[in-house]
Amino acid sequence: MLYEWEASEFSQNTGWSIWIWLVLLAAAGWAVWAKQWIGLGTLVMVAVVVFLSKNMRPRTFHHQITDAGVMVGDKLYSYDKLKAFWVVLDGEARSLNLLPDRKWGLLLTLQLGDANVDKVREALLKFLPEEGSRGEDTVDKVGRIFRL
């Protein structure tokens, strides 16, 4: 094992919640006034998703960088299936992004928590190239902004 840390799978903050509920309520009022029933149904589904996502508690994962790959909990992501990595340090966003080798593979984003970024980089540079010019993934940025 070259380096290890623990971090939650996402940060949780409810500061924006009142605003999303006000926007959803206003949009629902407009949908009823305009008799847009399909739109109202869509807003109800969005409200259910927001409610469920806000009540989720983040799990804590134990991350390890080893000679064989990156361990996330009990799952190993071997280096031969990864193409590159980059670290995002943007305000409160501290994450490690691992790019899969497959064309349609999903980006793996690990929260860094209190991990030493220099040690994470040093350990990964032995096995993967760093794409320092890349930033935070758009999906992750939206999720972080809205705390989804």
N, C-alpha and C positions, 0 to 999 in steps of 0.2 A: 504494500500500500504506500503510495507516494504522498497523498494528502487526503484528509477527510473533514467534513463539516456537517452540521445539521441546519436545516432551514425549513420553514413552512412552504407549502406549495404555492401560496399566494398571500399577499398582504390583505388585511381586511380593515375597512374603514367605512363607516356609515354616514360620513359628513355630507355626501351628495344625495342621499336617499330622499330627503324632503323635496328636493328639486325635481327628481324624476317622477315622484308621485304627483306633484303639482302639474307637471307637463302631461302626464298620462290622464289625469282627471280633466284637465282643460281639453285635451284631444277627444276624450270620451264624450264630454259635453257637446263639443262641436259635432261629433259623429251622430249623436242623438238628434241634435237640432237639424242637421242636414239629412237625416234619415239614411245614413251610410251604415247599414247594419253589418255588412262584411267588414268594414273598417273598425266598427265597434268590437266585433268578435276578435279581430286581430289585436286590438288594444288590450282586450281582456287576456288573451294568451300571453302578450308581452308582460302584462302585470303579474301573471302567475309565474313566469320565468324569473322576473326581477325579484319577486317575493321569495321564491325558492333559492335563488342564488345568494340572496342576502342572508338567508338563514343557514347557509352552509358554513361549517367550521373547517378551516384549513388543516390538512394533515401535516405532520412533521416527518420529513424524510431524512434519512441518513445517507449522505453522498460520499462516495469514495472514488478517488482517481487511483487506479492500479496499473500494473504493467499489462494487464489483459484488456482493460477498457475502463469505462466510467460506470460505476455502480450507483443505481438510484434505488434505494431500499434493497430488495432482493433481485432486481433485474439488472443484468449486465448489458451494456451497449459497447460492443467490441469496436476497437479502432478501425478494423477493416470495413466496418459498415458506416463509418463516419468520415466526412470529407474535410471539415474545418471547424474552427470554433471562433467565437469572439465574445468579449465581455462588454456588458452595457453598464455604465456608471453615469446615470442621468438623474440627478437629484436623489430621490428616494428609491429609484429603480436600480437595483444591483442584481444583475442576472448573468448567467453563463448560457450562451446559445451554442448548441451543437448541431451542425448541418449534416443531415444524413447523406450517404453516398448515392442513394437511389434518387432518380429524377422527381418522383412524386412522393417522396418520403416527407413526413411531418417534421418540422423544426422542433427540437427538444430544448425547452427553456427551463433552466434550473435556477431557483432563487439562491443567491449567495449568502444572504443573512449576514452573519458576522465573520464570514470566511475571509482569509487573507488573500486578496486578489492577486498579489504578486506571486504567492506560492501556487495558486491555482494555475496561473499562466505558465509558470516555470515547469510545473508537472506536465501540463498538456502539450507544451511545445516540444517535448521529447517524442511525441507521437503524431501530432496533428499541426498543420499550419494555422496561424492566426490570421483572420481577415479583419484587421484593425479598422478598416474604413467602414465596415458595416455597423449599423446602429440597431436600435430596438425594432423588432418586427411590428408591423402595423397592428396585427391582431392583439399582440401583447400590450402595445401602447394604448389601444382603445380599452382593453380589459383593465389596465392599470388606472386609467383616467376614471372609468366608471365603476371601478372596484368589482368587476364581474369575475 
